[in-house]
Amino acid sequence: MKPEHQAISFFFPDQEIRDLTPIGSGNVNETWKVRFSSGRCTILQKLSPAVFPDPDLVMTNLKRVTDHLQQELKKKNDTFIKVPQLLYSPGGEANFLDHQGNYWRMLSYIHDSRTLTVLDSPTQAREIGWLLGCFHQMLSTLNPAMLHNPLPGFHVTAEYLNAYDAISQQQSQPVDSREQWCTGQIEHFRDRTDVLECQREELRTGIIHGDPKVANFLFSRESNTVISLIDLDTVMPGLLLHDLGDCLRSCCNPAGEEIADPRKISFDEERFTAVLSGYCSQVPGLLAPKDQELLIDAAWLISFELGLRFFTDHLAGNQYFKVRRPNQNLHRALVQFHLAQSILKQRSRLDLLWQRIMMTQKNSTSSF
């Protein structure tokens, strides 16, 4: 029996499977939609052992965060936002360990929803910003000390640089022009990558999602309304700017990450404005003054950092991120580096737009 069928039988031993369909385009975990003969649907996931060295920490965080979110939504009498829930075996276990050492889990399925990899409109971008703001606001009442860090070194750019240096020293000089360009970007911006870390004490920390990209937001099947934020494996204590910067990185690239020519990528200011307007409508006062000052640096840094990670994994033989074709991680790196470059080119304009958003929010708040 295949491991995925073993896992399903572990959680639902008496249910007959009608369909088992791979879903999503994640770079780490493997995900299936399970449909039983009864009509019930669930989500089955295999956690990547290469990414999560201690899956028990992931599961503990997931339980605490989803329980807290449910409590907060109940207080607000909010039945619109949906939170994925862990499902348990008849024996009360939340995970299944197969003979190869892989961890499996079962989650509730959120009906009448759809995912996007690229946004079609600023309206969708505002919705994503709004839900990320709701997420941060609701989790601001949960003590970050109650969560584990499932990914030590996550968003510590200096460690990613060290990993790159260790790999690149084992390689011969790149002859591929794309690799040469990536190497040049890393060396050019190496000394700028501590822009958040060196000012961490003045930045707002809290519980972050860790991967708030477009594909991790569920939209209503019938509208452009966001109803859920999924893939909570990377929830952990961290800088709010890491989440917000990552969200901007993903939302404001209308060309998407599969664009044939990464040189044509441009960071979209209309989506930038929409994400931040939605976010600020939910979190007045949550960002510190230094957060506001370094917001665009955060969007640049996360784009650069992800490019660095993709490029390092390309050089290392694709050990971390899943690939479906040759040089895919190299292409991913090019996309992120060109996106980071576009952010810097538009820095003055983005600063002006951000100032206007903050002023609008301040005026709106003071009017009550």
C-alpha positions as CSV (number, residue, x, y, z in Angstrom):
1,M,0.0,0.0,0.0
2,K,1.3,3.5,-0.9
3,P,2.3,5.7,2.1
4,E,-0.5,8.2,1.4
5,H,-3.1,5.4,1.5
6,Q,-1.6,4.1,4.7
7,A,-1.9,7.6,6.2
8,I,-5.5,7.9,5.2
9,S,-6.3,4.5,6.7
10,F,-4.6,5.5,9.9
11,F,-6.9,8.6,10.3
12,F,-10.0,7.1,8.8
13,P,-9.8,3.3,8.9
14,D,-13.5,2.8,8.1
15,Q,-13.8,5.2,5.2
16,E,-13.7,4.2,1.6
17,I,-11.6,6.6,-0.6
18,R,-13.3,7.8,-3.8
19,D,-10.7,10.2,-5.0
20,L,-7.1,11.2,-4.0
21,T,-5.9,14.3,-5.9
22,P,-2.6,16.1,-5.6
23,I,-3.2,19.8,-5.1
24,G,-1.2,23.0,-4.7
25,S,2.1,24.1,-6.1
26,G,4.1,24.3,-2.8
27,N,7.8,24.1,-2.9
28,V,8.1,22.0,0.3
29,N,5.2,19.8,1.5
30,E,3.2,17.4,-0.5
31,T,-0.6,17.9,-0.4
32,W,-3.6,15.9,-1.5
33,K,-7.4,16.4,-1.5
34,V,-9.1,13.3,-0.2
35,R,-12.7,12.6,-1.1
36,F,-14.4,9.7,0.6
37,S,-17.4,7.7,-0.7
38,S,-19.5,9.4,2.0
39,G,-18.9,12.7,0.3
40,R,-16.6,14.1,3.0
41,C,-13.4,15.9,1.9
42,T,-10.2,16.4,3.8
43,I,-6.7,17.6,3.2
44,L,-3.7,15.1,3.6
45,Q,-0.2,16.5,3.9
46,K,3.3,15.0,4.1
47,L,5.7,17.2,5.9
48,S,9.1,17.5,4.3
49,P,11.8,16.0,6.6
50,A,14.5,18.0,4.8
51,V,12.7,21.2,5.9
52,F,11.2,20.5,9.3
53,P,13.8,18.6,11.5
54,D,11.3,18.3,14.3
55,P,7.7,17.9,13.0
56,D,6.3,17.6,16.6
57,L,7.1,21.3,17.1
58,V,5.2,22.1,13.9
59,M,2.2,20.2,15.1
60,T,2.3,21.8,18.6
61,N,2.4,25.3,17.1
62,L,-0.4,24.5,14.6
63,K,-2.7,23.3,17.4
64,R,-2.1,26.3,19.6
65,V,-2.4,28.8,16.8
66,T,-5.6,27.3,15.3
67,D,-7.2,27.0,18.7
68,H,-6.4,30.6,19.5
69,L,-7.7,31.9,16.2
70,Q,-10.9,29.9,16.7
71,Q,-11.4,31.5,20.1
72,E,-10.8,35.0,18.8
73,L,-13.2,34.5,15.9
74,K,-15.8,33.2,18.4
75,K,-15.4,36.3,20.5
76,K,-16.0,38.4,17.4
77,N,-18.9,36.2,16.3
78,D,-17.1,35.9,13.0
79,T,-18.1,32.9,11.0
80,F,-16.8,34.3,7.7
81,I,-13.0,33.6,8.2
82,K,-12.2,29.9,8.1
83,V,-9.4,28.3,10.1
84,P,-8.0,24.9,9.0
85,Q,-8.3,22.4,11.8
86,L,-6.2,19.3,12.6
87,L,-8.1,16.0,12.3
88,Y,-7.3,13.1,14.6
89,S,-7.2,9.3,14.3
90,P,-9.6,7.1,16.3
91,G,-6.8,6.8,18.9
92,G,-6.4,10.6,19.2
93,E,-3.2,10.9,17.3
94,A,-2.6,14.0,15.1
95,N,0.1,12.6,13.0
96,F,1.1,9.4,11.3
97,L,4.8,8.2,10.9
98,D,5.3,6.0,7.9
99,H,8.1,3.3,7.5
100,Q,10.3,5.9,5.8
101,G,10.2,8.3,8.7
102,N,7.8,10.8,7.0
103,Y,5.2,12.6,9.0
104,W,1.6,12.8,7.7
105,R,-1.3,14.8,9.0
106,M,-4.9,15.3,8.1
107,L,-6.6,18.7,8.0
108,S,-10.2,19.9,7.5
109,Y,-11.1,20.9,4.0
110,I,-12.4,24.4,3.4
111,H,-15.2,24.2,0.9
112,D,-16.2,26.7,-1.8
113,S,-12.7,28.1,-2.0
114,R,-10.0,28.5,-4.6
115,T,-6.3,29.4,-4.7
116,L,-4.4,31.8,-6.9
117,T,-0.7,31.9,-7.7
118,V,-0.9,35.4,-9.3
119,L,-3.3,38.2,-8.4
120,D,-5.7,39.5,-11.1
121,S,-6.5,42.8,-9.5
122,P,-5.7,45.3,-6.7
123,T,-9.0,44.3,-5.1
124,Q,-7.6,40.8,-4.4
125,A,-4.4,42.4,-3.1
126,R,-6.4,44.5,-0.6
127,E,-8.2,41.4,0.5
128,I,-5.0,39.6,1.2
129,G,-3.6,42.6,3.1
130,W,-6.8,42.7,5.2
131,L,-6.6,39.1,6.2
132,L,-2.9,39.2,7.0
133,G,-3.8,42.2,9.3
134,C,-6.6,40.2,10.9
135,F,-4.2,37.3,11.4
136,H,-1.6,39.5,13.1
137,Q,-4.2,41.3,15.2
138,M,-5.8,38.2,16.5
139,L,-2.5,36.5,17.3
140,S,-1.2,39.7,19.1
141,T,-3.2,38.3,22.2
142,L,-1.3,35.0,22.2
143,N,2.0,35.0,24.0
144,P,4.8,34.3,21.4
145,A,6.7,32.4,24.1
146,M,4.1,29.7,23.9
147,L,5.3,28.8,20.4
148,H,8.4,26.9,19.3
149,N,10.7,27.9,16.4
150,P,10.2,25.0,13.9
151,L,12.9,26.5,11.6
152,P,16.0,27.7,13.4
153,G,17.7,30.4,11.4
154,F,14.6,31.3,9.4
155,H,14.9,34.8,8.0
156,V,18.4,35.2,9.5
157,T,19.9,36.4,6.2
158,A,23.5,36.1,7.6
159,E,23.1,32.4,8.0
160,Y,21.8,32.1,4.4
161,L,24.8,34.0,3.2
162,N,27.1,31.6,5.2
163,A,25.4,28.6,3.6
164,Y,25.8,30.2,0.2
165,D,29.5,30.9,0.9
166,A,30.1,27.3,1.9
167,I,28.5,25.9,-1.2
168,S,30.0,28.4,-3.6
169,Q,33.5,27.7,-2.3
170,Q,33.1,24.1,-3.4
171,Q,32.0,25.2,-6.9
172,S,34.2,26.2,-9.9
173,Q,33.7,29.7,-11.3
174,P,30.2,29.9,-12.9
175,V,30.2,29.8,-16.7
176,D,26.5,30.2,-17.1
177,S,25.7,33.9,-17.5
178,R,22.6,33.6,-15.3
179,E,24.7,32.1,-12.5
180,Q,27.2,34.9,-12.9
181,W,24.5,37.5,-12.7
182,C,23.1,36.0,-9.5
183,T,26.6,35.8,-8.0
184,G,27.1,39.5,-8.8
185,Q,23.8,40.4,-7.1
186,I,24.8,38.6,-3.9
187,E,28.2,40.2,-3.7
188,H,26.8,43.7,-4.5
189,F,24.2,43.7,-1.8
190,R,25.9,41.5,0.8
191,D,26.6,44.4,3.1
192,R,23.0,45.6,3.0
193,T,21.4,42.4,4.2
194,D,21.5,43.3,7.9
195,V,19.1,46.2,7.4
196,L,16.5,44.7,9.7
197,E,18.6,42.6,12.0
198,C,20.8,45.5,13.2
199,Q,17.6,47.4,14.2
200,R,15.6,44.5,15.6
201,E,15.2,46.0,19.0
202,E,13.2,48.8,17.6
203,L,11.0,46.6,15.4
204,R,7.7,45.0,16.4
205,T,7.8,41.3,17.1
206,G,4.8,38.9,17.4
207,I,3.5,35.7,16.0
208,I,4.0,35.6,12.2
209,H,2.8,33.2,9.5
210,G,6.2,32.8,8.0
211,D,5.0,32.2,4.4
212,P,2.2,34.6,3.5
213,K,2.5,34.3,-0.2
214,V,-0.5,34.6,-2.6
215,A,-1.0,30.8,-2.9
216,N,-1.5,30.5,0.9
217,F,-4.6,32.6,0.9
218,L,-7.9,31.0,0.0
219,F,-10.5,33.0,-1.9
220,S,-14.2,32.4,-2.1
221,R,-15.0,30.4,-5.2
222,E,-17.7,32.9,-6.1
223,S,-15.9,36.2,-5.5
224,N,-12.6,38.0,-4.9
225,T,-13.1,37.8,-1.1
226,V,-10.4,36.1,1.0
227,I,-11.7,33.6,3.5
228,S,-8.7,31.8,4.9
229,L,-4.9,31.8,5.4
230,I,-3.5,28.2,5.2
231,D,-0.2,26.3,5.5
232,L,0.5,27.3,9.1
233,D,3.7,25.1,9.4
234,T,5.9,28.2,9.7
235,V,4.0,30.1,12.4
236,M,6.5,31.2,15.0
237,P,7.7,34.3,16.9
238,G,9.3,36.8,14.6
239,L,9.3,40.3,13.1
240,L,6.0,41.5,11.7
241,L,8.0,43.1,8.9
242,H,9.2,39.7,7.7
243,D,5.6,38.7,7.1
244,L,4.5,42.0,5.6
245,G,7.6,42.1,3.4
246,D,7.0,38.6,2.2
247,C,3.4,39.3,1.5
248,L,4.3,42.4,-0.6
249,R,6.9,40.4,-2.5
250,S,4.4,37.8,-3.6
251,C,1.4,40.1,-4.2
252,C,3.2,42.8,-6.1
253,N,4.7,40.6,-8.8
254,P,1.8,40.5,-11.4
255,A,4.0,38.6,-13.8
256,G,4.2,35.6,-11.4
257,E,7.1,33.4,-10.5
258,E,6.9,31.3,-13.7
259,I,7.6,34.2,-16.1
260,A,9.7,33.2,-19.0
261,D,12.0,36.2,-18.9
262,P,12.6,37.4,-15.3
263,R,14.2,40.6,-16.6
264,K,10.7,41.8,-17.4
265,I,9.5,41.6,-13.8
266,S,8.3,44.9,-12.2
267,F,7.1,45.4,-8.7
268,D,3.6,46.8,-9.0
269,E,2.8,49.9,-7.0
270,E,-1.0,49.6,-7.4
271,R,-1.0,46.2,-5.7
272,F,1.6,47.6,-3.1
273,T,-0.9,50.3,-2.2
274,A,-3.8,47.9,-2.0
275,V,-2.1,45.3,0.2
276,L,-1.0,48.0,2.7
277,S,-4.3,49.8,2.7
278,G,-6.0,46.5,3.6
279,Y,-3.5,45.6,6.2
280,C,-3.5,49.0,7.9
281,S,-7.3,48.9,8.1
282,Q,-7.0,46.0,10.6
283,V,-3.9,46.9,12.6
284,P,-3.9,50.5,13.6
285,G,-1.0,51.1,15.9
286,L,0.4,47.6,15.6
287,L,3.5,48.7,13.6
288,A,6.2,50.6,15.4
289,P,7.7,53.8,14.0
290,K,10.8,51.9,12.9
291,D,8.6,49.3,11.2
292,Q,7.0,52.0,9.2
293,E,10.5,53.4,8.3
294,L,11.9,50.1,7.1
295,L,8.8,48.6,5.4
296,I,10.1,48.9,1.9
297,D,13.5,47.7,3.0
298,A,11.7,44.6,4.3
299,A,10.0,44.0,0.9
300,W,13.4,44.3,-0.8
301,L,15.2,42.1,1.8
302,I,12.7,39.2,1.6
303,S,12.9,39.2,-2.2
304,F,16.7,39.2,-2.1
305,E,16.8,36.6,0.7
306,L,14.5,34.2,-1.1
307,G,16.6,34.6,-4.3
308,L,19.7,33.8,-2.2
309,R,18.0,30.7,-0.9
310,F,16.9,29.5,-4.3
311,F,20.3,30.1,-5.8
312,T,22.1,28.3,-2.9
313,D,19.8,25.3,-3.3
314,H,20.4,25.3,-7.1
315,L,24.2,25.1,-6.4
316,A,23.6,22.4,-3.8
317,G,21.7,20.2,-6.1
318,N,18.1,21.1,-5.1
319,Q,18.0,19.5,-1.7
320,Y,15.5,21.9,-0.1
321,F,13.0,23.2,-2.6
322,K,11.1,20.7,-4.8
323,V,11.9,21.1,-8.6
324,R,10.0,19.8,-11.6
325,R,12.4,20.7,-14.3
326,P,16.2,21.4,-14.7
327,N,17.5,24.7,-13.4
328,Q,14.1,25.6,-11.8
329,N,15.7,26.9,-8.7
330,L,18.1,29.0,-10.7
331,H,15.1,30.5,-12.5
332,R,13.3,31.1,-9.2
333,A,16.4,32.9,-8.0
334,L,16.5,35.1,-11.0
335,V,12.8,36.1,-10.5
336,Q,13.4,37.1,-6.9
337,F,16.6,39.0,-7.6
338,H,15.0,41.0,-10.5
339,L,12.0,41.7,-8.2
340,A,14.4,43.0,-5.5
341,Q,16.1,45.2,-8.2
342,S,12.7,46.6,-9.3
343,I,11.8,47.5,-5.7
344,L,15.1,49.5,-5.3
345,K,14.5,51.3,-8.6
346,Q,11.0,52.5,-7.4
347,R,12.1,53.3,-3.9
348,S,11.2,57.0,-3.9
349,R,7.8,56.4,-5.4
350,L,7.0,53.5,-3.0
351,D,8.1,55.7,0.0
352,L,5.7,58.4,-1.1
353,L,2.8,56.0,-1.5
354,W,3.5,54.4,1.9
355,Q,3.5,57.9,3.5
356,R,0.1,58.6,2.0
357,I,-1.3,55.4,3.2
358,M,-0.1,56.0,6.8
359,M,-1.5,59.6,6.7
360,T,-4.9,58.4,5.4
361,Q,-5.0,55.8,8.2
362,K,-4.0,58.3,10.8
363,N,-6.8,60.7,9.7
364,S,-9.3,57.9,9.6
365,T,-8.5,56.8,13.1
366,S,-8.5,60.3,14.6
367,S,-11.9,61.0,13.2
368,F,-13.6,58.6,15.6
